[in-house]
Amino acid sequence: MIVCVCRRVSDREIVRHARAGMSFDEIQFELGVATQCGRCETCARDVVAQCSASHPVAALHSDIEPRAIQLATAITESKAWNSSRPSSAA
């Protein structure tokens, strides 16, 4: 549904940005929502608040972080990584 008619901003766009961890002010700056007539501000803020309450950023990425750490560890421990680093014995 279109939340901001002036800027043609949908609730899906607002939710996507909110789930990425952006605050209402950041979303407003990025999308221009509630910057013209202002009639959509209450609805837009409600969408952000509802999204933030139901999907905290830490919960969204909790399953991704361990894999990222494992990948980073595997890269830094690989022979290719170590062979390209300058020797500290010089």
Contacts in CASP RR format, 6 or more apart in sequence:
PFRMAT RR
TARGET T0000
AUTHOR 0000-0000-0000
METHOD contacts of the structure
MODEL  1
MIVCVCRRVSDREIVRHARAGMSFDEIQFELGVATQCGRCETCARDVVAQ
CSASHPVAALHSDIEPRAIQLATAITESKAWNSSRPSSAA
1 10 0 8 1.000
1 11 0 8 1.000
2 8 0 8 1.000
2 9 0 8 1.000
2 10 0 8 1.000
2 11 0 8 1.000
3 9 0 8 1.000
3 10 0 8 1.000
3 11 0 8 1.000
3 14 0 8 1.000
3 33 0 8 1.000
3 40 0 8 1.000
3 43 0 8 1.000
3 44 0 8 1.000
3 47 0 8 1.000
4 31 0 8 1.000
4 32 0 8 1.000
4 33 0 8 1.000
4 34 0 8 1.000
4 36 0 8 1.000
4 40 0 8 1.000
4 44 0 8 1.000
5 39 0 8 1.000
5 40 0 8 1.000
6 35 0 8 1.000
6 36 0 8 1.000
6 37 0 8 1.000
6 38 0 8 1.000
6 40 0 8 1.000
7 31 0 8 1.000
7 32 0 8 1.000
7 33 0 8 1.000
7 35 0 8 1.000
7 36 0 8 1.000
9 31 0 8 1.000
9 32 0 8 1.000
9 33 0 8 1.000
9 40 0 8 1.000
9 44 0 8 1.000
11 47 0 8 1.000
13 31 0 8 1.000
14 27 0 8 1.000
14 31 0 8 1.000
14 33 0 8 1.000
14 44 0 8 1.000
14 47 0 8 1.000
14 48 0 8 1.000
14 51 0 8 1.000
15 47 0 8 1.000
15 51 0 8 1.000
17 26 0 8 1.000
17 27 0 8 1.000
17 30 0 8 1.000
17 31 0 8 1.000
18 27 0 8 1.000
18 47 0 8 1.000
18 48 0 8 1.000
18 51 0 8 1.000
18 52 0 8 1.000
18 55 0 8 1.000
19 51 0 8 1.000
19 55 0 8 1.000
19 57 0 8 1.000
19 60 0 8 1.000
20 57 0 8 1.000
21 52 0 8 1.000
21 57 0 8 1.000
22 30 0 8 1.000
23 48 0 8 1.000
24 44 0 8 1.000
24 45 0 8 1.000
24 48 0 8 1.000
27 33 0 8 1.000
27 44 0 8 1.000
27 48 0 8 1.000
28 34 0 8 1.000
28 35 0 8 1.000
28 44 0 8 1.000
33 40 0 8 1.000
33 41 0 8 1.000
33 44 0 8 1.000
34 40 0 8 1.000
34 41 0 8 1.000
34 44 0 8 1.000
34 45 0 8 1.000
75 81 0 8 1.000
END
